[in-house]
Structures are given as structure tokens and as C-alpha cells.
Amino acid sequence: MEFVKLRISVFLLFGIIAFGTIGYTTIEHMTVFDSFYMTLITISTVGFGEITPLSQAGRIVTIFIIVSGISLLTYTLGQIAKIFIEGELGRLLGRRKLGKQISELTGHFIVCGFGRIGEVLCKELADEKIPFLVIEKQGEKIELLEKMQYIYLVGDATEDDMLLQAGLMKAKGLATAVSTDADNVFITLTAKGLRPDIFVLSRAADLQNESKLLRAGASRVVCPYNMGGTRMAQMLKKPTVVDFLDTAMMSGDLGLKLEEAVVLQSSSLVGRTILTSNLRRDFGVIIVAIKKASSEMIFNPGPEAIIDANDVIIAIGKQEDMRRMRQVLV
């Protein structure tokens, strides 16, 4: 809108200049340059005298130029100043707000790369209201990040300072989803070097590089192409199972969630069995598996399975029931 007003005012200003130039040339018989010069010094009010004595008709032209030209020039300059000041002020306030949001982040995830994989990953995190920050160095992606209102940093995720600025020391985990496996390896090495206990999820474009990423310190490695092919095969072999999982876990049409929750030391369930915990009776959830602190995975635990501190309970249930269950695990 401001640019439209500016274009109109500039067009009218040039119209006044053209009117004055033609008017002085026609009425006072000045040269085109002298007429143009006379018009400019009249509009700018620099106080120079008339180039040649003006006739009454010439003075009428001058009066019109003074009244309309000065007003238009002042308005045009005001619009230009407004655009620059508001633009710079907006960018300055935006950077300060972004810096404050980044400094307040804790227990968040850092997503390196906002390509096709990174964009989907960020959308899933945003839908679940999980805090995260994106590191992206390609300028064309920044406009999309701003449009999505994601917290982001512009820079190279392979650099130590960039990861530290993103709050690596306070982050819950890091996902590297840049385009090349070499960069993913380097980011993983950098993150693990700065904070060895950080959880790193890495993308592998080539399945053969999975072992390299694991050696670099990645906690988990995902090969999108391999997973996509596996999923397509499952849809061919077990379409009903896939449909159920999609409906229950992804679309939310059934209101179900498959989630995990950590049992803290302070939980009243520590030392109890699945039966005596009454999780199914009180919350209506189904315990699918229990991951022990030793990384042992117990699938479909029986009623006598004991719940220990730091166990990770994997359960399926309605969102509200899952939320209530989390409260007794802390």
C-alpha cells in the first residue's frame, strides 16, 4: 500500500515538473533546460531568483508550481522516509524478538536444513507444539520460514558458533536434514564434539552412508528413500494395517495417539506391575511396550511386568487419556 502511494506521488511530481517545463517554454520562451531548471528551483524553494523576468502568465504558472509542487515533493519525501524507517525498524525489532525467543528456548530440538525433509519435520513438530529452531543458510528458504513463523537462524550448521547460538547446550535433540551426507556427517561430529550426550537424528540420502553417520555419533539414522520404499511395500502387503495406523496415529480421525512417556524416579508407579499400576483401568490406555533403562525392549508386557524408574512406556490411547497418564509418571 505504501509503495502504491509512493508511485502515485512520484508520478504526479513528474507531472508537475513536466507542466512547469512546458509552461515556461511556451509562455516565457525559455529553452527547455532553463524551463526545467526554473521549475526545479521553484519546487525546491532554494531561494534563487528568476532566470528572466516573468510575465503575469508566467507568475501564475509559478504560483501553481509552488502550491502543488512543494506539497507533492514534501509528501513524496515523507513516503520514502516512512518506507525506509518502518522497514529498518521492523527488521530491527524482528531480529530482537527472534533473539529473545532463541534465548528463551530450552528442551527444544534443532533442525539443520529446511529442505523437503526438514520442512515436513518442522510441520510435525509445530503441529504437536514441540519447541524447535531451524538453521538454514539458503536465502530463498528464509522467506518461507518467516511466513511459517518458525524460529530460525541464518548460517552454516557445521560451525560450532552457530550450533551454540542455537542453544545446543540446552536442546533436547538435533536433527540434521541437509542435502548432502557429507554435511550431515560433519554436523553430527560437530554437535557430538560440543555435547556428547545430545540426541542426534540424521538423514542419509544413501543407505551405504548409514554406518558412517552412526560412527560419527548419530543416535538414529533415517534414509527417506529406503523408508518410502518399505512403506510402499507394506501398503501392498498389508493395506488395512497401514490404513489403521495412518488413521489412528497420523490423521487423528479416531482421536488416538501412539506416544512414549518416561517414568521418573518420583513417580508413584515405580516398583509396581502393569496390573497393579491400573493404567488401563484408570486411563483406558494400552501398553504396547516398555523400554528399560538398559535399552531392552519388552513388547506387549504381561500383567506382572514391573515398572522401574527411567523406563519408557509406549502406549496407545486417546489424547486426553495420554495427557492424564503422563501426570502420574512424573
C-alpha positions as CSV (number, residue, x, y, z in Angstrom):
1,M,0.0,0.0,0.0
2,E,2.8,2.4,0.9
3,F,4.6,1.7,-2.4
4,V,1.3,2.4,-4.3
5,K,1.1,5.8,-2.7
6,L,4.7,6.4,-3.4
7,R,4.3,5.5,-7.1
8,I,1.3,7.9,-7.4
9,S,3.1,10.8,-5.7
10,V,6.2,10.4,-7.8
11,F,4.1,10.2,-11.0
12,L,2.3,13.4,-10.0
13,L,5.5,15.1,-9.1
14,F,7.0,14.3,-12.5
15,G,3.7,15.6,-14.0
16,I,4.2,19.0,-12.2
17,I,7.8,19.2,-13.4
18,A,6.7,18.4,-17.0
19,F,3.9,21.0,-16.7
20,G,6.3,23.7,-15.4
21,T,8.9,22.9,-18.1
22,I,6.4,23.1,-20.9
23,G,4.7,26.2,-19.4
24,Y,7.9,28.3,-19.1
25,T,9.0,27.2,-22.6
26,T,5.7,28.1,-24.1
27,I,4.8,31.3,-22.2
28,E,8.2,32.7,-21.4
29,H,10.0,31.3,-24.5
30,M,12.9,29.9,-22.3
31,T,15.0,27.0,-23.5
32,V,13.9,23.5,-22.4
33,F,16.8,23.3,-19.9
34,D,16.2,26.7,-18.5
35,S,12.5,25.9,-18.1
36,F,13.4,22.6,-16.4
37,Y,15.9,24.4,-14.1
38,M,13.3,27.1,-13.3
39,T,10.8,24.5,-12.3
40,L,13.2,22.6,-10.1
41,I,14.4,25.7,-8.1
42,T,10.8,26.8,-7.7
43,I,9.7,23.4,-6.3
44,S,12.8,23.1,-4.1
45,T,12.4,26.6,-2.7
46,V,16.2,27.2,-2.7
47,G,15.6,30.9,-2.9
48,F,17.3,31.6,-6.3
49,G,16.0,34.5,-8.4
50,E,14.1,34.2,-11.6
51,I,16.2,33.4,-14.6
52,T,14.4,36.0,-16.6
53,P,11.6,38.4,-15.5
54,L,8.3,36.6,-15.7
55,S,5.1,37.9,-17.2
56,Q,1.8,37.7,-15.4
57,A,1.0,34.4,-17.1
58,G,4.5,33.1,-16.1
59,R,3.9,34.1,-12.5
60,I,0.6,32.2,-12.5
61,V,2.4,29.1,-13.6
62,T,5.0,29.7,-10.9
63,I,2.3,30.0,-8.2
64,F,0.7,26.7,-9.3
65,I,4.1,25.0,-9.2
66,I,4.8,26.4,-5.7
67,V,1.5,25.3,-4.3
68,S,1.2,21.9,-5.8
69,G,4.9,21.1,-6.4
70,I,6.1,21.8,-2.8
71,S,3.2,19.8,-1.4
72,L,3.9,16.8,-3.6
73,L,7.7,16.9,-3.0
74,T,7.2,17.0,0.7
75,Y,4.7,14.1,0.6
76,T,6.9,12.1,-1.7
77,L,10.0,12.5,0.5
78,G,7.8,11.7,3.5
79,Q,6.7,8.4,1.9
80,I,10.3,7.5,1.0
81,A,11.4,8.1,4.6
82,K,8.5,6.2,6.0
83,I,9.2,3.1,3.9
84,F,12.9,3.1,4.9
85,I,12.3,3.9,8.5
86,E,9.5,1.4,9.0
87,G,11.3,-1.3,7.0
88,E,14.5,-0.9,9.0
89,L,12.7,-0.6,12.3
90,G,10.6,-3.7,11.5
91,R,13.7,-5.7,10.7
92,L,15.5,-4.4,13.8
93,L,12.5,-5.3,16.1
94,G,12.1,-8.6,14.3
95,R,15.7,-9.5,14.9
96,R,15.4,-8.5,18.6
97,K,12.2,-10.5,19.0
98,L,13.8,-13.5,17.3
99,G,16.9,-13.2,19.5
100,K,14.8,-13.2,22.6
101,Q,12.8,-16.2,21.5
102,I,16.1,-18.1,20.9
103,S,17.5,-17.2,24.3
104,E,14.3,-18.4,26.0
105,L,14.4,-21.8,24.2
106,T,15.2,-24.8,26.4
107,G,14.4,-28.5,25.9
108,H,13.9,-27.8,22.2
109,F,15.0,-29.5,19.0
110,I,17.4,-28.0,16.5
111,V,16.6,-28.8,12.8
112,C,19.5,-28.3,10.5
113,G,18.3,-27.7,6.9
114,F,14.8,-26.6,5.7
115,G,14.6,-28.7,2.6
116,R,11.8,-31.1,1.7
117,I,12.6,-33.4,4.7
118,G,13.3,-30.5,7.1
119,E,10.0,-28.8,6.2
120,V,7.9,-31.9,6.9
121,L,9.8,-32.4,10.1
122,C,9.2,-28.9,11.3
123,K,5.5,-29.1,10.4
124,E,5.1,-32.3,12.6
125,L,6.9,-30.6,15.5
126,A,4.8,-27.4,15.1
127,D,1.6,-29.4,15.0
128,E,2.5,-31.0,18.3
129,K,3.6,-27.7,19.7
130,I,7.1,-29.0,20.4
131,P,9.6,-26.2,20.5
132,F,12.3,-26.2,17.8
133,L,14.7,-24.0,15.9
134,V,15.8,-24.2,12.3
135,I,19.3,-23.5,11.0
136,E,19.2,-22.7,7.3
137,K,21.8,-20.9,5.1
138,Q,19.9,-20.7,1.8
139,G,18.4,-17.3,1.4
140,E,15.3,-18.4,-0.6
141,K,14.2,-20.5,2.4
142,I,14.2,-17.6,4.8
143,E,11.0,-16.1,3.4
144,L,9.2,-19.4,3.9
145,L,10.5,-19.7,7.4
146,E,9.2,-16.2,8.2
147,K,5.9,-17.0,6.6
148,M,5.5,-20.1,8.7
149,Q,6.6,-18.1,11.8
150,Y,9.3,-20.6,12.7
151,I,12.2,-19.6,14.9
152,Y,15.3,-19.7,12.8
153,L,18.9,-18.8,12.4
154,V,20.7,-18.0,9.1
155,G,24.0,-19.7,8.9
156,D,26.1,-22.8,8.4
157,A,25.1,-25.6,10.9
158,T,28.6,-27.2,10.5
159,E,30.1,-24.3,12.5
160,D,30.5,-24.5,16.3
161,D,29.3,-21.0,17.0
162,M,26.1,-21.5,15.0
163,L,25.1,-24.6,17.0
164,L,25.9,-22.9,20.3
165,Q,23.9,-19.9,19.2
166,A,21.0,-22.2,18.5
167,G,21.1,-23.4,22.1
168,L,22.8,-26.8,21.7
169,M,23.7,-27.0,25.3
170,K,20.0,-26.6,26.3
171,A,18.5,-28.6,23.5
172,K,16.7,-31.9,23.8
173,G,18.0,-33.1,20.5
174,L,19.2,-32.3,17.0
175,A,18.0,-33.4,13.6
176,T,20.3,-32.9,10.6
177,A,18.5,-33.0,7.3
178,V,20.7,-31.1,4.9
179,S,21.1,-32.2,1.3
180,T,24.4,-34.0,1.4
181,D,25.5,-36.9,3.6
182,A,29.0,-35.3,4.0
183,D,27.4,-32.2,5.6
184,N,25.2,-34.4,7.8
185,V,28.3,-36.3,9.0
186,F,30.1,-33.0,9.7
187,I,27.2,-31.6,11.6
188,T,26.9,-34.8,13.7
189,L,30.6,-34.7,14.5
190,T,30.4,-31.0,15.5
191,A,27.3,-31.5,17.7
192,K,28.7,-34.5,19.4
193,G,32.1,-32.8,19.9
194,L,30.4,-29.9,21.7
195,R,27.9,-32.0,23.6
196,P,28.5,-35.8,23.6
197,D,25.1,-36.7,25.3
198,I,23.0,-34.8,22.7
199,F,20.5,-37.0,20.8
200,V,21.2,-36.7,17.0
201,L,18.8,-37.8,14.3
202,S,20.5,-37.8,10.9
203,R,19.2,-38.1,7.4
204,A,21.1,-40.3,5.0
205,A,20.5,-39.9,1.2
206,D,22.5,-43.0,0.5
207,L,21.8,-46.1,2.7
208,Q,25.5,-47.0,2.4
209,N,26.4,-43.9,4.5
210,E,24.3,-45.0,7.4
211,S,27.3,-46.7,9.1
212,K,29.4,-43.6,8.7
213,L,26.8,-41.4,10.3
214,L,26.5,-43.9,13.2
215,R,30.3,-43.9,13.6
216,A,30.2,-40.1,13.6
217,G,27.9,-40.3,16.7
218,A,24.3,-40.2,15.3
219,S,21.8,-41.7,17.7
220,R,19.5,-42.7,14.8
221,V,19.8,-42.6,11.1
222,V,16.9,-42.3,8.7
223,C,17.1,-43.0,5.0
224,P,13.9,-41.4,3.5
225,Y,14.1,-43.3,0.2
226,N,14.5,-46.6,1.9
227,M,11.7,-45.9,4.3
228,G,9.5,-44.7,1.5
229,G,10.1,-47.9,-0.4
230,T,9.4,-50.0,2.7
231,R,6.2,-48.2,3.3
232,M,5.0,-48.7,-0.2
233,A,5.7,-52.4,0.1
234,Q,3.7,-52.5,3.4
235,M,0.8,-50.8,1.7
236,L,0.8,-53.5,-1.0
237,K,1.1,-56.4,1.5
238,K,-0.9,-55.1,4.4
239,P,-3.1,-52.2,3.3
240,T,-5.6,-52.5,6.1
241,V,-2.9,-52.3,8.8
242,V,-1.3,-49.3,7.1
243,D,-4.7,-47.6,6.8
244,F,-5.4,-48.2,10.5
245,L,-2.0,-46.8,11.6
246,D,-2.5,-43.8,9.4
247,T,-6.0,-43.1,10.6
248,A,-5.1,-43.7,14.3
249,M,-1.7,-42.2,14.5
250,M,-1.4,-39.5,11.8
251,S,-4.8,-38.2,10.8
252,G,-6.3,-38.2,14.3
253,D,-9.7,-39.2,13.0
254,L,-10.0,-41.7,15.8
255,G,-8.6,-39.4,18.4
256,L,-5.8,-41.9,19.2
257,K,-2.2,-41.3,19.8
258,L,0.8,-43.6,20.0
259,E,3.2,-41.9,22.4
260,E,6.0,-42.6,24.8
261,A,6.5,-41.3,28.3
262,V,9.4,-41.6,30.7
263,V,8.7,-42.9,34.2
264,L,10.6,-40.6,36.6
265,Q,12.1,-41.7,40.0
266,S,9.4,-39.7,41.8
267,S,6.5,-41.4,40.1
268,S,4.1,-43.4,42.3
269,L,4.2,-46.2,39.7
270,V,7.8,-47.1,40.3
271,G,8.1,-50.7,41.5
272,R,4.5,-51.6,40.5
273,T,3.5,-54.1,38.0
274,I,1.4,-53.4,34.9
275,L,-1.6,-54.9,36.7
276,T,-1.3,-53.0,40.0
277,S,-0.5,-49.8,38.2
278,N,-4.1,-49.7,36.9
279,L,-3.1,-47.7,33.8
280,R,-5.6,-49.5,31.6
281,R,-8.4,-49.2,34.2
282,D,-7.8,-45.6,35.2
283,F,-6.8,-44.1,31.9
284,G,-8.0,-46.5,29.2
285,V,-4.6,-46.8,27.5
286,I,-3.0,-49.9,26.1
287,I,0.6,-50.5,27.0
288,V,2.3,-51.6,23.8
289,A,5.9,-51.9,25.0
290,I,8.3,-50.9,27.8
291,K,11.9,-49.8,27.0
292,K,14.1,-50.4,30.0
293,A,17.0,-48.2,31.0
294,S,19.3,-50.9,29.7
295,S,17.7,-50.4,26.2
296,E,15.9,-53.8,26.5
297,M,12.6,-53.6,24.7
298,I,9.7,-55.6,26.2
299,F,6.9,-55.8,23.7
300,N,3.3,-56.4,24.8
301,P,4.3,-56.6,28.5
302,G,2.3,-59.0,30.7
303,P,0.4,-58.0,33.8
304,E,3.4,-59.0,36.0
305,A,5.9,-56.8,34.2
306,I,7.4,-54.3,36.7
307,I,7.7,-50.6,36.0
308,D,11.1,-49.2,37.0
309,A,12.4,-45.6,37.2
310,N,13.6,-44.3,33.8
311,D,11.5,-46.8,31.9
312,V,10.0,-45.5,28.7
313,I,6.4,-46.6,28.4
314,I,5.0,-46.8,24.9
315,A,1.2,-46.7,24.9
316,I,-1.8,-46.1,22.6
317,G,-4.9,-44.2,23.7
318,K,-6.9,-41.0,23.4
319,Q,-5.1,-37.7,23.6
320,E,-6.8,-36.6,26.8
321,D,-6.1,-40.0,28.5
322,M,-2.5,-39.9,27.4
323,R,-2.2,-36.5,29.0
324,R,-3.6,-37.6,32.3
325,M,-1.4,-40.7,32.3
326,R,1.7,-38.5,31.9
327,Q,0.8,-36.8,35.1
328,V,1.3,-39.9,37.2
329,L,4.6,-40.8,35.6
330,V,6.4,-37.8,36.9
